[in-house]
Amino acid sequence: MNPFSSGTRLRDMIRAIRACKTAAEERAVIRKECAAIRASIDENDHDYRHRNLAKLMFIHMLGYPTHFGQMECLKLIASAGFPEKRIGYLGLMLLLDERQEVLMLVTNSLKQDLNHSNQYIVGLALCALGNICSAEMARDLAPEVERLLQFRDPNIRKKAALCSIRIIRKVPDLAENFVNPAASLLKEKHHGVMITGVQLCTELCKHSSEALEYFRKKSTEAMVKTLKDLVNSPYAPEYDIAGITDPFLHIRMLRFLRVLGQGDADASDCMNDILAQVATKTESNKNSGNAILYECVETIMSIEDSGGLRVLAINILGRFLSNRDNNIRYVALNMLMKAITVDAQAVQRHRTTILECVKDSDASIRKRALDLVYLLVNESNVKPLTKELIEFLEVADQEFKGDLTAKICSIVAKYSPEKIWYIDQMLKVLSEAGNFVKDEVWHALIVVISNASDLHGYTVRALYRAFQRSSEQESLLRVAVWCTGEYGDMLVNNIGMLDIEDPIVVTESDAVDVAETAIKRIGSDLTTKAMGMIALLKLSSRFPSCSERINNSIVQYKGSLVLELQQRSIEFNSIIASHQKMRSVLVERMPVLDEATFIGKRAGSMTGSVSTSNAAAINLPNGVSKSSAPLVDLLDLSSDDVPVPSSSGGGFIQDLLGLDLSAAPEKSGSNPTPISGTDVLLDLLSIGTSPPAQSTASATDILSNQEKSPTSQLDGLSSLSSLSANKPSAAVSSPTIDLLGGLSPNLASADENGSVYPSIVAYESGSLRITFDFSKTAGSPQTTLILATFKNLSPNSYTNFIFQAAVPKFLQLHLDSASASTLPGSGNGSITQSLRVTNSQYGKKHLVMRLRIAYKVDDKDVLEEGQVSNFPRNL
């Protein structure tokens, strides 16, 4: 016989496939066998049809396509013999599913077999229907299944109950038809029928509120009695598992009671006694007993119950935590997390055991136990729990330190009873796992330290001690450097000593060593080095004897490839070497940081950033105003949180430098001339003077719009390092120095009150410059008219030019149409567009605007975006 003919036995084909040494050989064998089966199907070979289908099922399980054999399943199902039907139904359940249309052809055969006189054929049909039943088949065959729930043979009743569950899930509207037959199954003595009947009743209660009420009234007491008989039943070898009679039926009945008792006090009272009996009599030394106890606890925690039974349930979970099986401990931790919302006091009794689970070797148990400990913390136990967690932090695995550190920091911040305890605990965390601490945590610590004026000396000494032990922790180094820069004199002189601490001997050189470590350590990042340089600048004023050493350390970064460090080095060297009179004012201690403002900014920083794609085509009309919601969302201008500096540039500089500029000296023979803050600042820096109105606004913009590091207010001076101008004569006006555009024409406008509004370069890239000219309407100071001028600095012309702007909620923006849509190249022409901005909080908040420019170059879409925050402050 041909080894690959349709008559090959299944076992021979399996041997041939297993004998293949490569995947290619296996595919060849499968291909030949499938070809032989197709030939047999085409010849309508009745003798080997069942054998061919058996081989197709094996081929299907290997992952090869077998769709060509689906009709053979239907032919075998339609045959009269039981062996053929058995193979046919098995192939139907394996090769087909409810989504295939060919399944509709088998509905009639199923209906005939459900009414067959042979109970085994009825069982085959029920088994197939319970596995692949679709909604259409459920509606057609539900009456037959309902009738079979009363069949004489228990195996048929059991299969009919399972099939009914599938029908109810597919068509919940049919649930009411099965209520009475399902209730009769609860009275069965046969455990197989009983367990399926309980499952069917549970499913009915989930899909029908009427069925739930029916079973609560009719079946609760009967169910309790049945469970009691099962618990107290004598040894039955056919149902016994590890000394427990039918634990599977136990579990199903407990789940059914949970559904009946949830939300119903009467039903819950009825089952209290039996639940207590199950909880106390079931042995927990076997897995089957633990499964029953777990379901019992689930039921107790779900029903309407008094506290006593819940305490018993939580104690069972406490015993689970002492079990050596990791699975049992894990499910116990999960259940305790649910139970803590019901009875937190009972869970608190097992706190010690839960803390031991945090130290478990299994990672999943550690994480779940840590989550549970976090929920257990309150004002009364925060200190002992935090102590335990920090002690474990010292020996915890590296991969677990991140989660543990985050939880400890959250606990300390949320439940801290006093600031000194908060600072102590955070220093311990930073010393042990500072590299795992997020930036928000040490930012918050600095805010707390800033507000605790009576603890400044204690904190800086504690940080110095911690730094000596754990200088490799990045976050600890940052906080230590910041505090040393602010309170270095308190460290050296032992100012603000508390009774609980011992004095330490720290020289000025030792304090400088802390800041130098930050900038010289190889592993320090840019933020740490920048903070270290600021601390050194501050210490140069507090410790004049170390000023030369500090300057030498700072000068080393003049040639740094990192622009931030290079800029700071040049500026700070200039302050130390040339501006010693103003240095002490510039490096005064930071003002107290407002905790409420920090919390608000921290919450705002959690919002996701918006990313835009330069490749996206822009088809929006020119001149979209703020009322366009998508644009506002895109530009993230839905917040009114705009920084509000002082009302004038001079006032801002006075605040920065701490100078009183209210009075100005009079020159002989001339009228009194007020001295602006900018003139004083430029004079202090030996830069020279500039035109009174224009330069004042320009320098003010420089100072107020410079982005500052959270650790320093000195960065605004960086832009002044490029200002240089000779004193102009009285008759000739000199050009204004523009940060973005170099030397720009002296363009300024004034209103009827004499207020000057200098022109600004609102945006500039390598190829585009946007200039804003300002004016005011008479009698309406809150309204500003802006003339935007666009110039193309590249040699290529820009077509389809579109300008859009968006402003915060307190501003109203109106854009007129642009003068043209094509912008010539090489600066040979320009486009103008008028804007009108109304400030509803004029005098309190200043103008701020985001820009978006879209155009085409060589048929390519280009998108540019920017923000304008250097508006004149008197607008």
Secondary structure, DSSP 8 states (H G I E B T S, - for coil): --TTSTT--HHHHHHHHHT-SSHHHHHHHHHHHHHHHHHHHHTT-STTHHHHHHHHHHHHHTT---GGGHHHHHHHHHSSSHHHHHHHHHHHHHH--TT-GGGGGGHHHHHHHHT-S-HHHHHHHHHHHHHH--HHHHHHHHHHHHHHTT-SSHHHHHHHHHHHHHHHHH-GGGGGGGHHHHHHHTT-SSHHHHHHHHHHHHHHHHH-HHHHHHHHHHTHHHHHHHHHHHHT----TTTEETTEE-HHHHHHHHHHHHHHHTT-HHHHHHHHHHHHHHHHHS-SSSHHHHHHHHHHHHHHHHS---HHHHHHHHHHHHHHHT-S-HHHHHHHHHHHHHHTTT-HHHHHTTHHHHHHHHT-SSHHHHHHHHHHHHHH--TTTHHHHHHHHHHHHTT--HHHHHHHHHHHHHHHHHH-SSHHHHHHHHHHHHHHHGGG--HHHHHHHHHHHHH-GGGHHHHHHHHHHHHHH-TT-HHHHHHHHHHHHHHHHHHHHTTT--TTS------HHHHHHHHHHHHH-TT--HHHHHHHHHHHHHHHHH-GGGHHHHHHHHHTTTT-SSHHHHHHHHHHHHHHHH-HHHHHHHT-------HHHHHHHHHHTTS------TTS-----S---TT-HHHHHHHT----------SSHHHHHHHHHT---S-----TTS------HHHHHHHHTT-----HHHHHHHHHHHHHHS---TT-S-GGGGGGGG-------SSS---EEETTTEEE---EEE-TT--EEE-EEEEE-SSEEEEEEEEEETTEEEEEEEEEEEEE-SSS-BEEEEEEEE--TTEEEEE---S-S-B-STTS-EEEEEEEEEETTTTTS---EEEEEEEEETTEEEEEEEEE----TT-
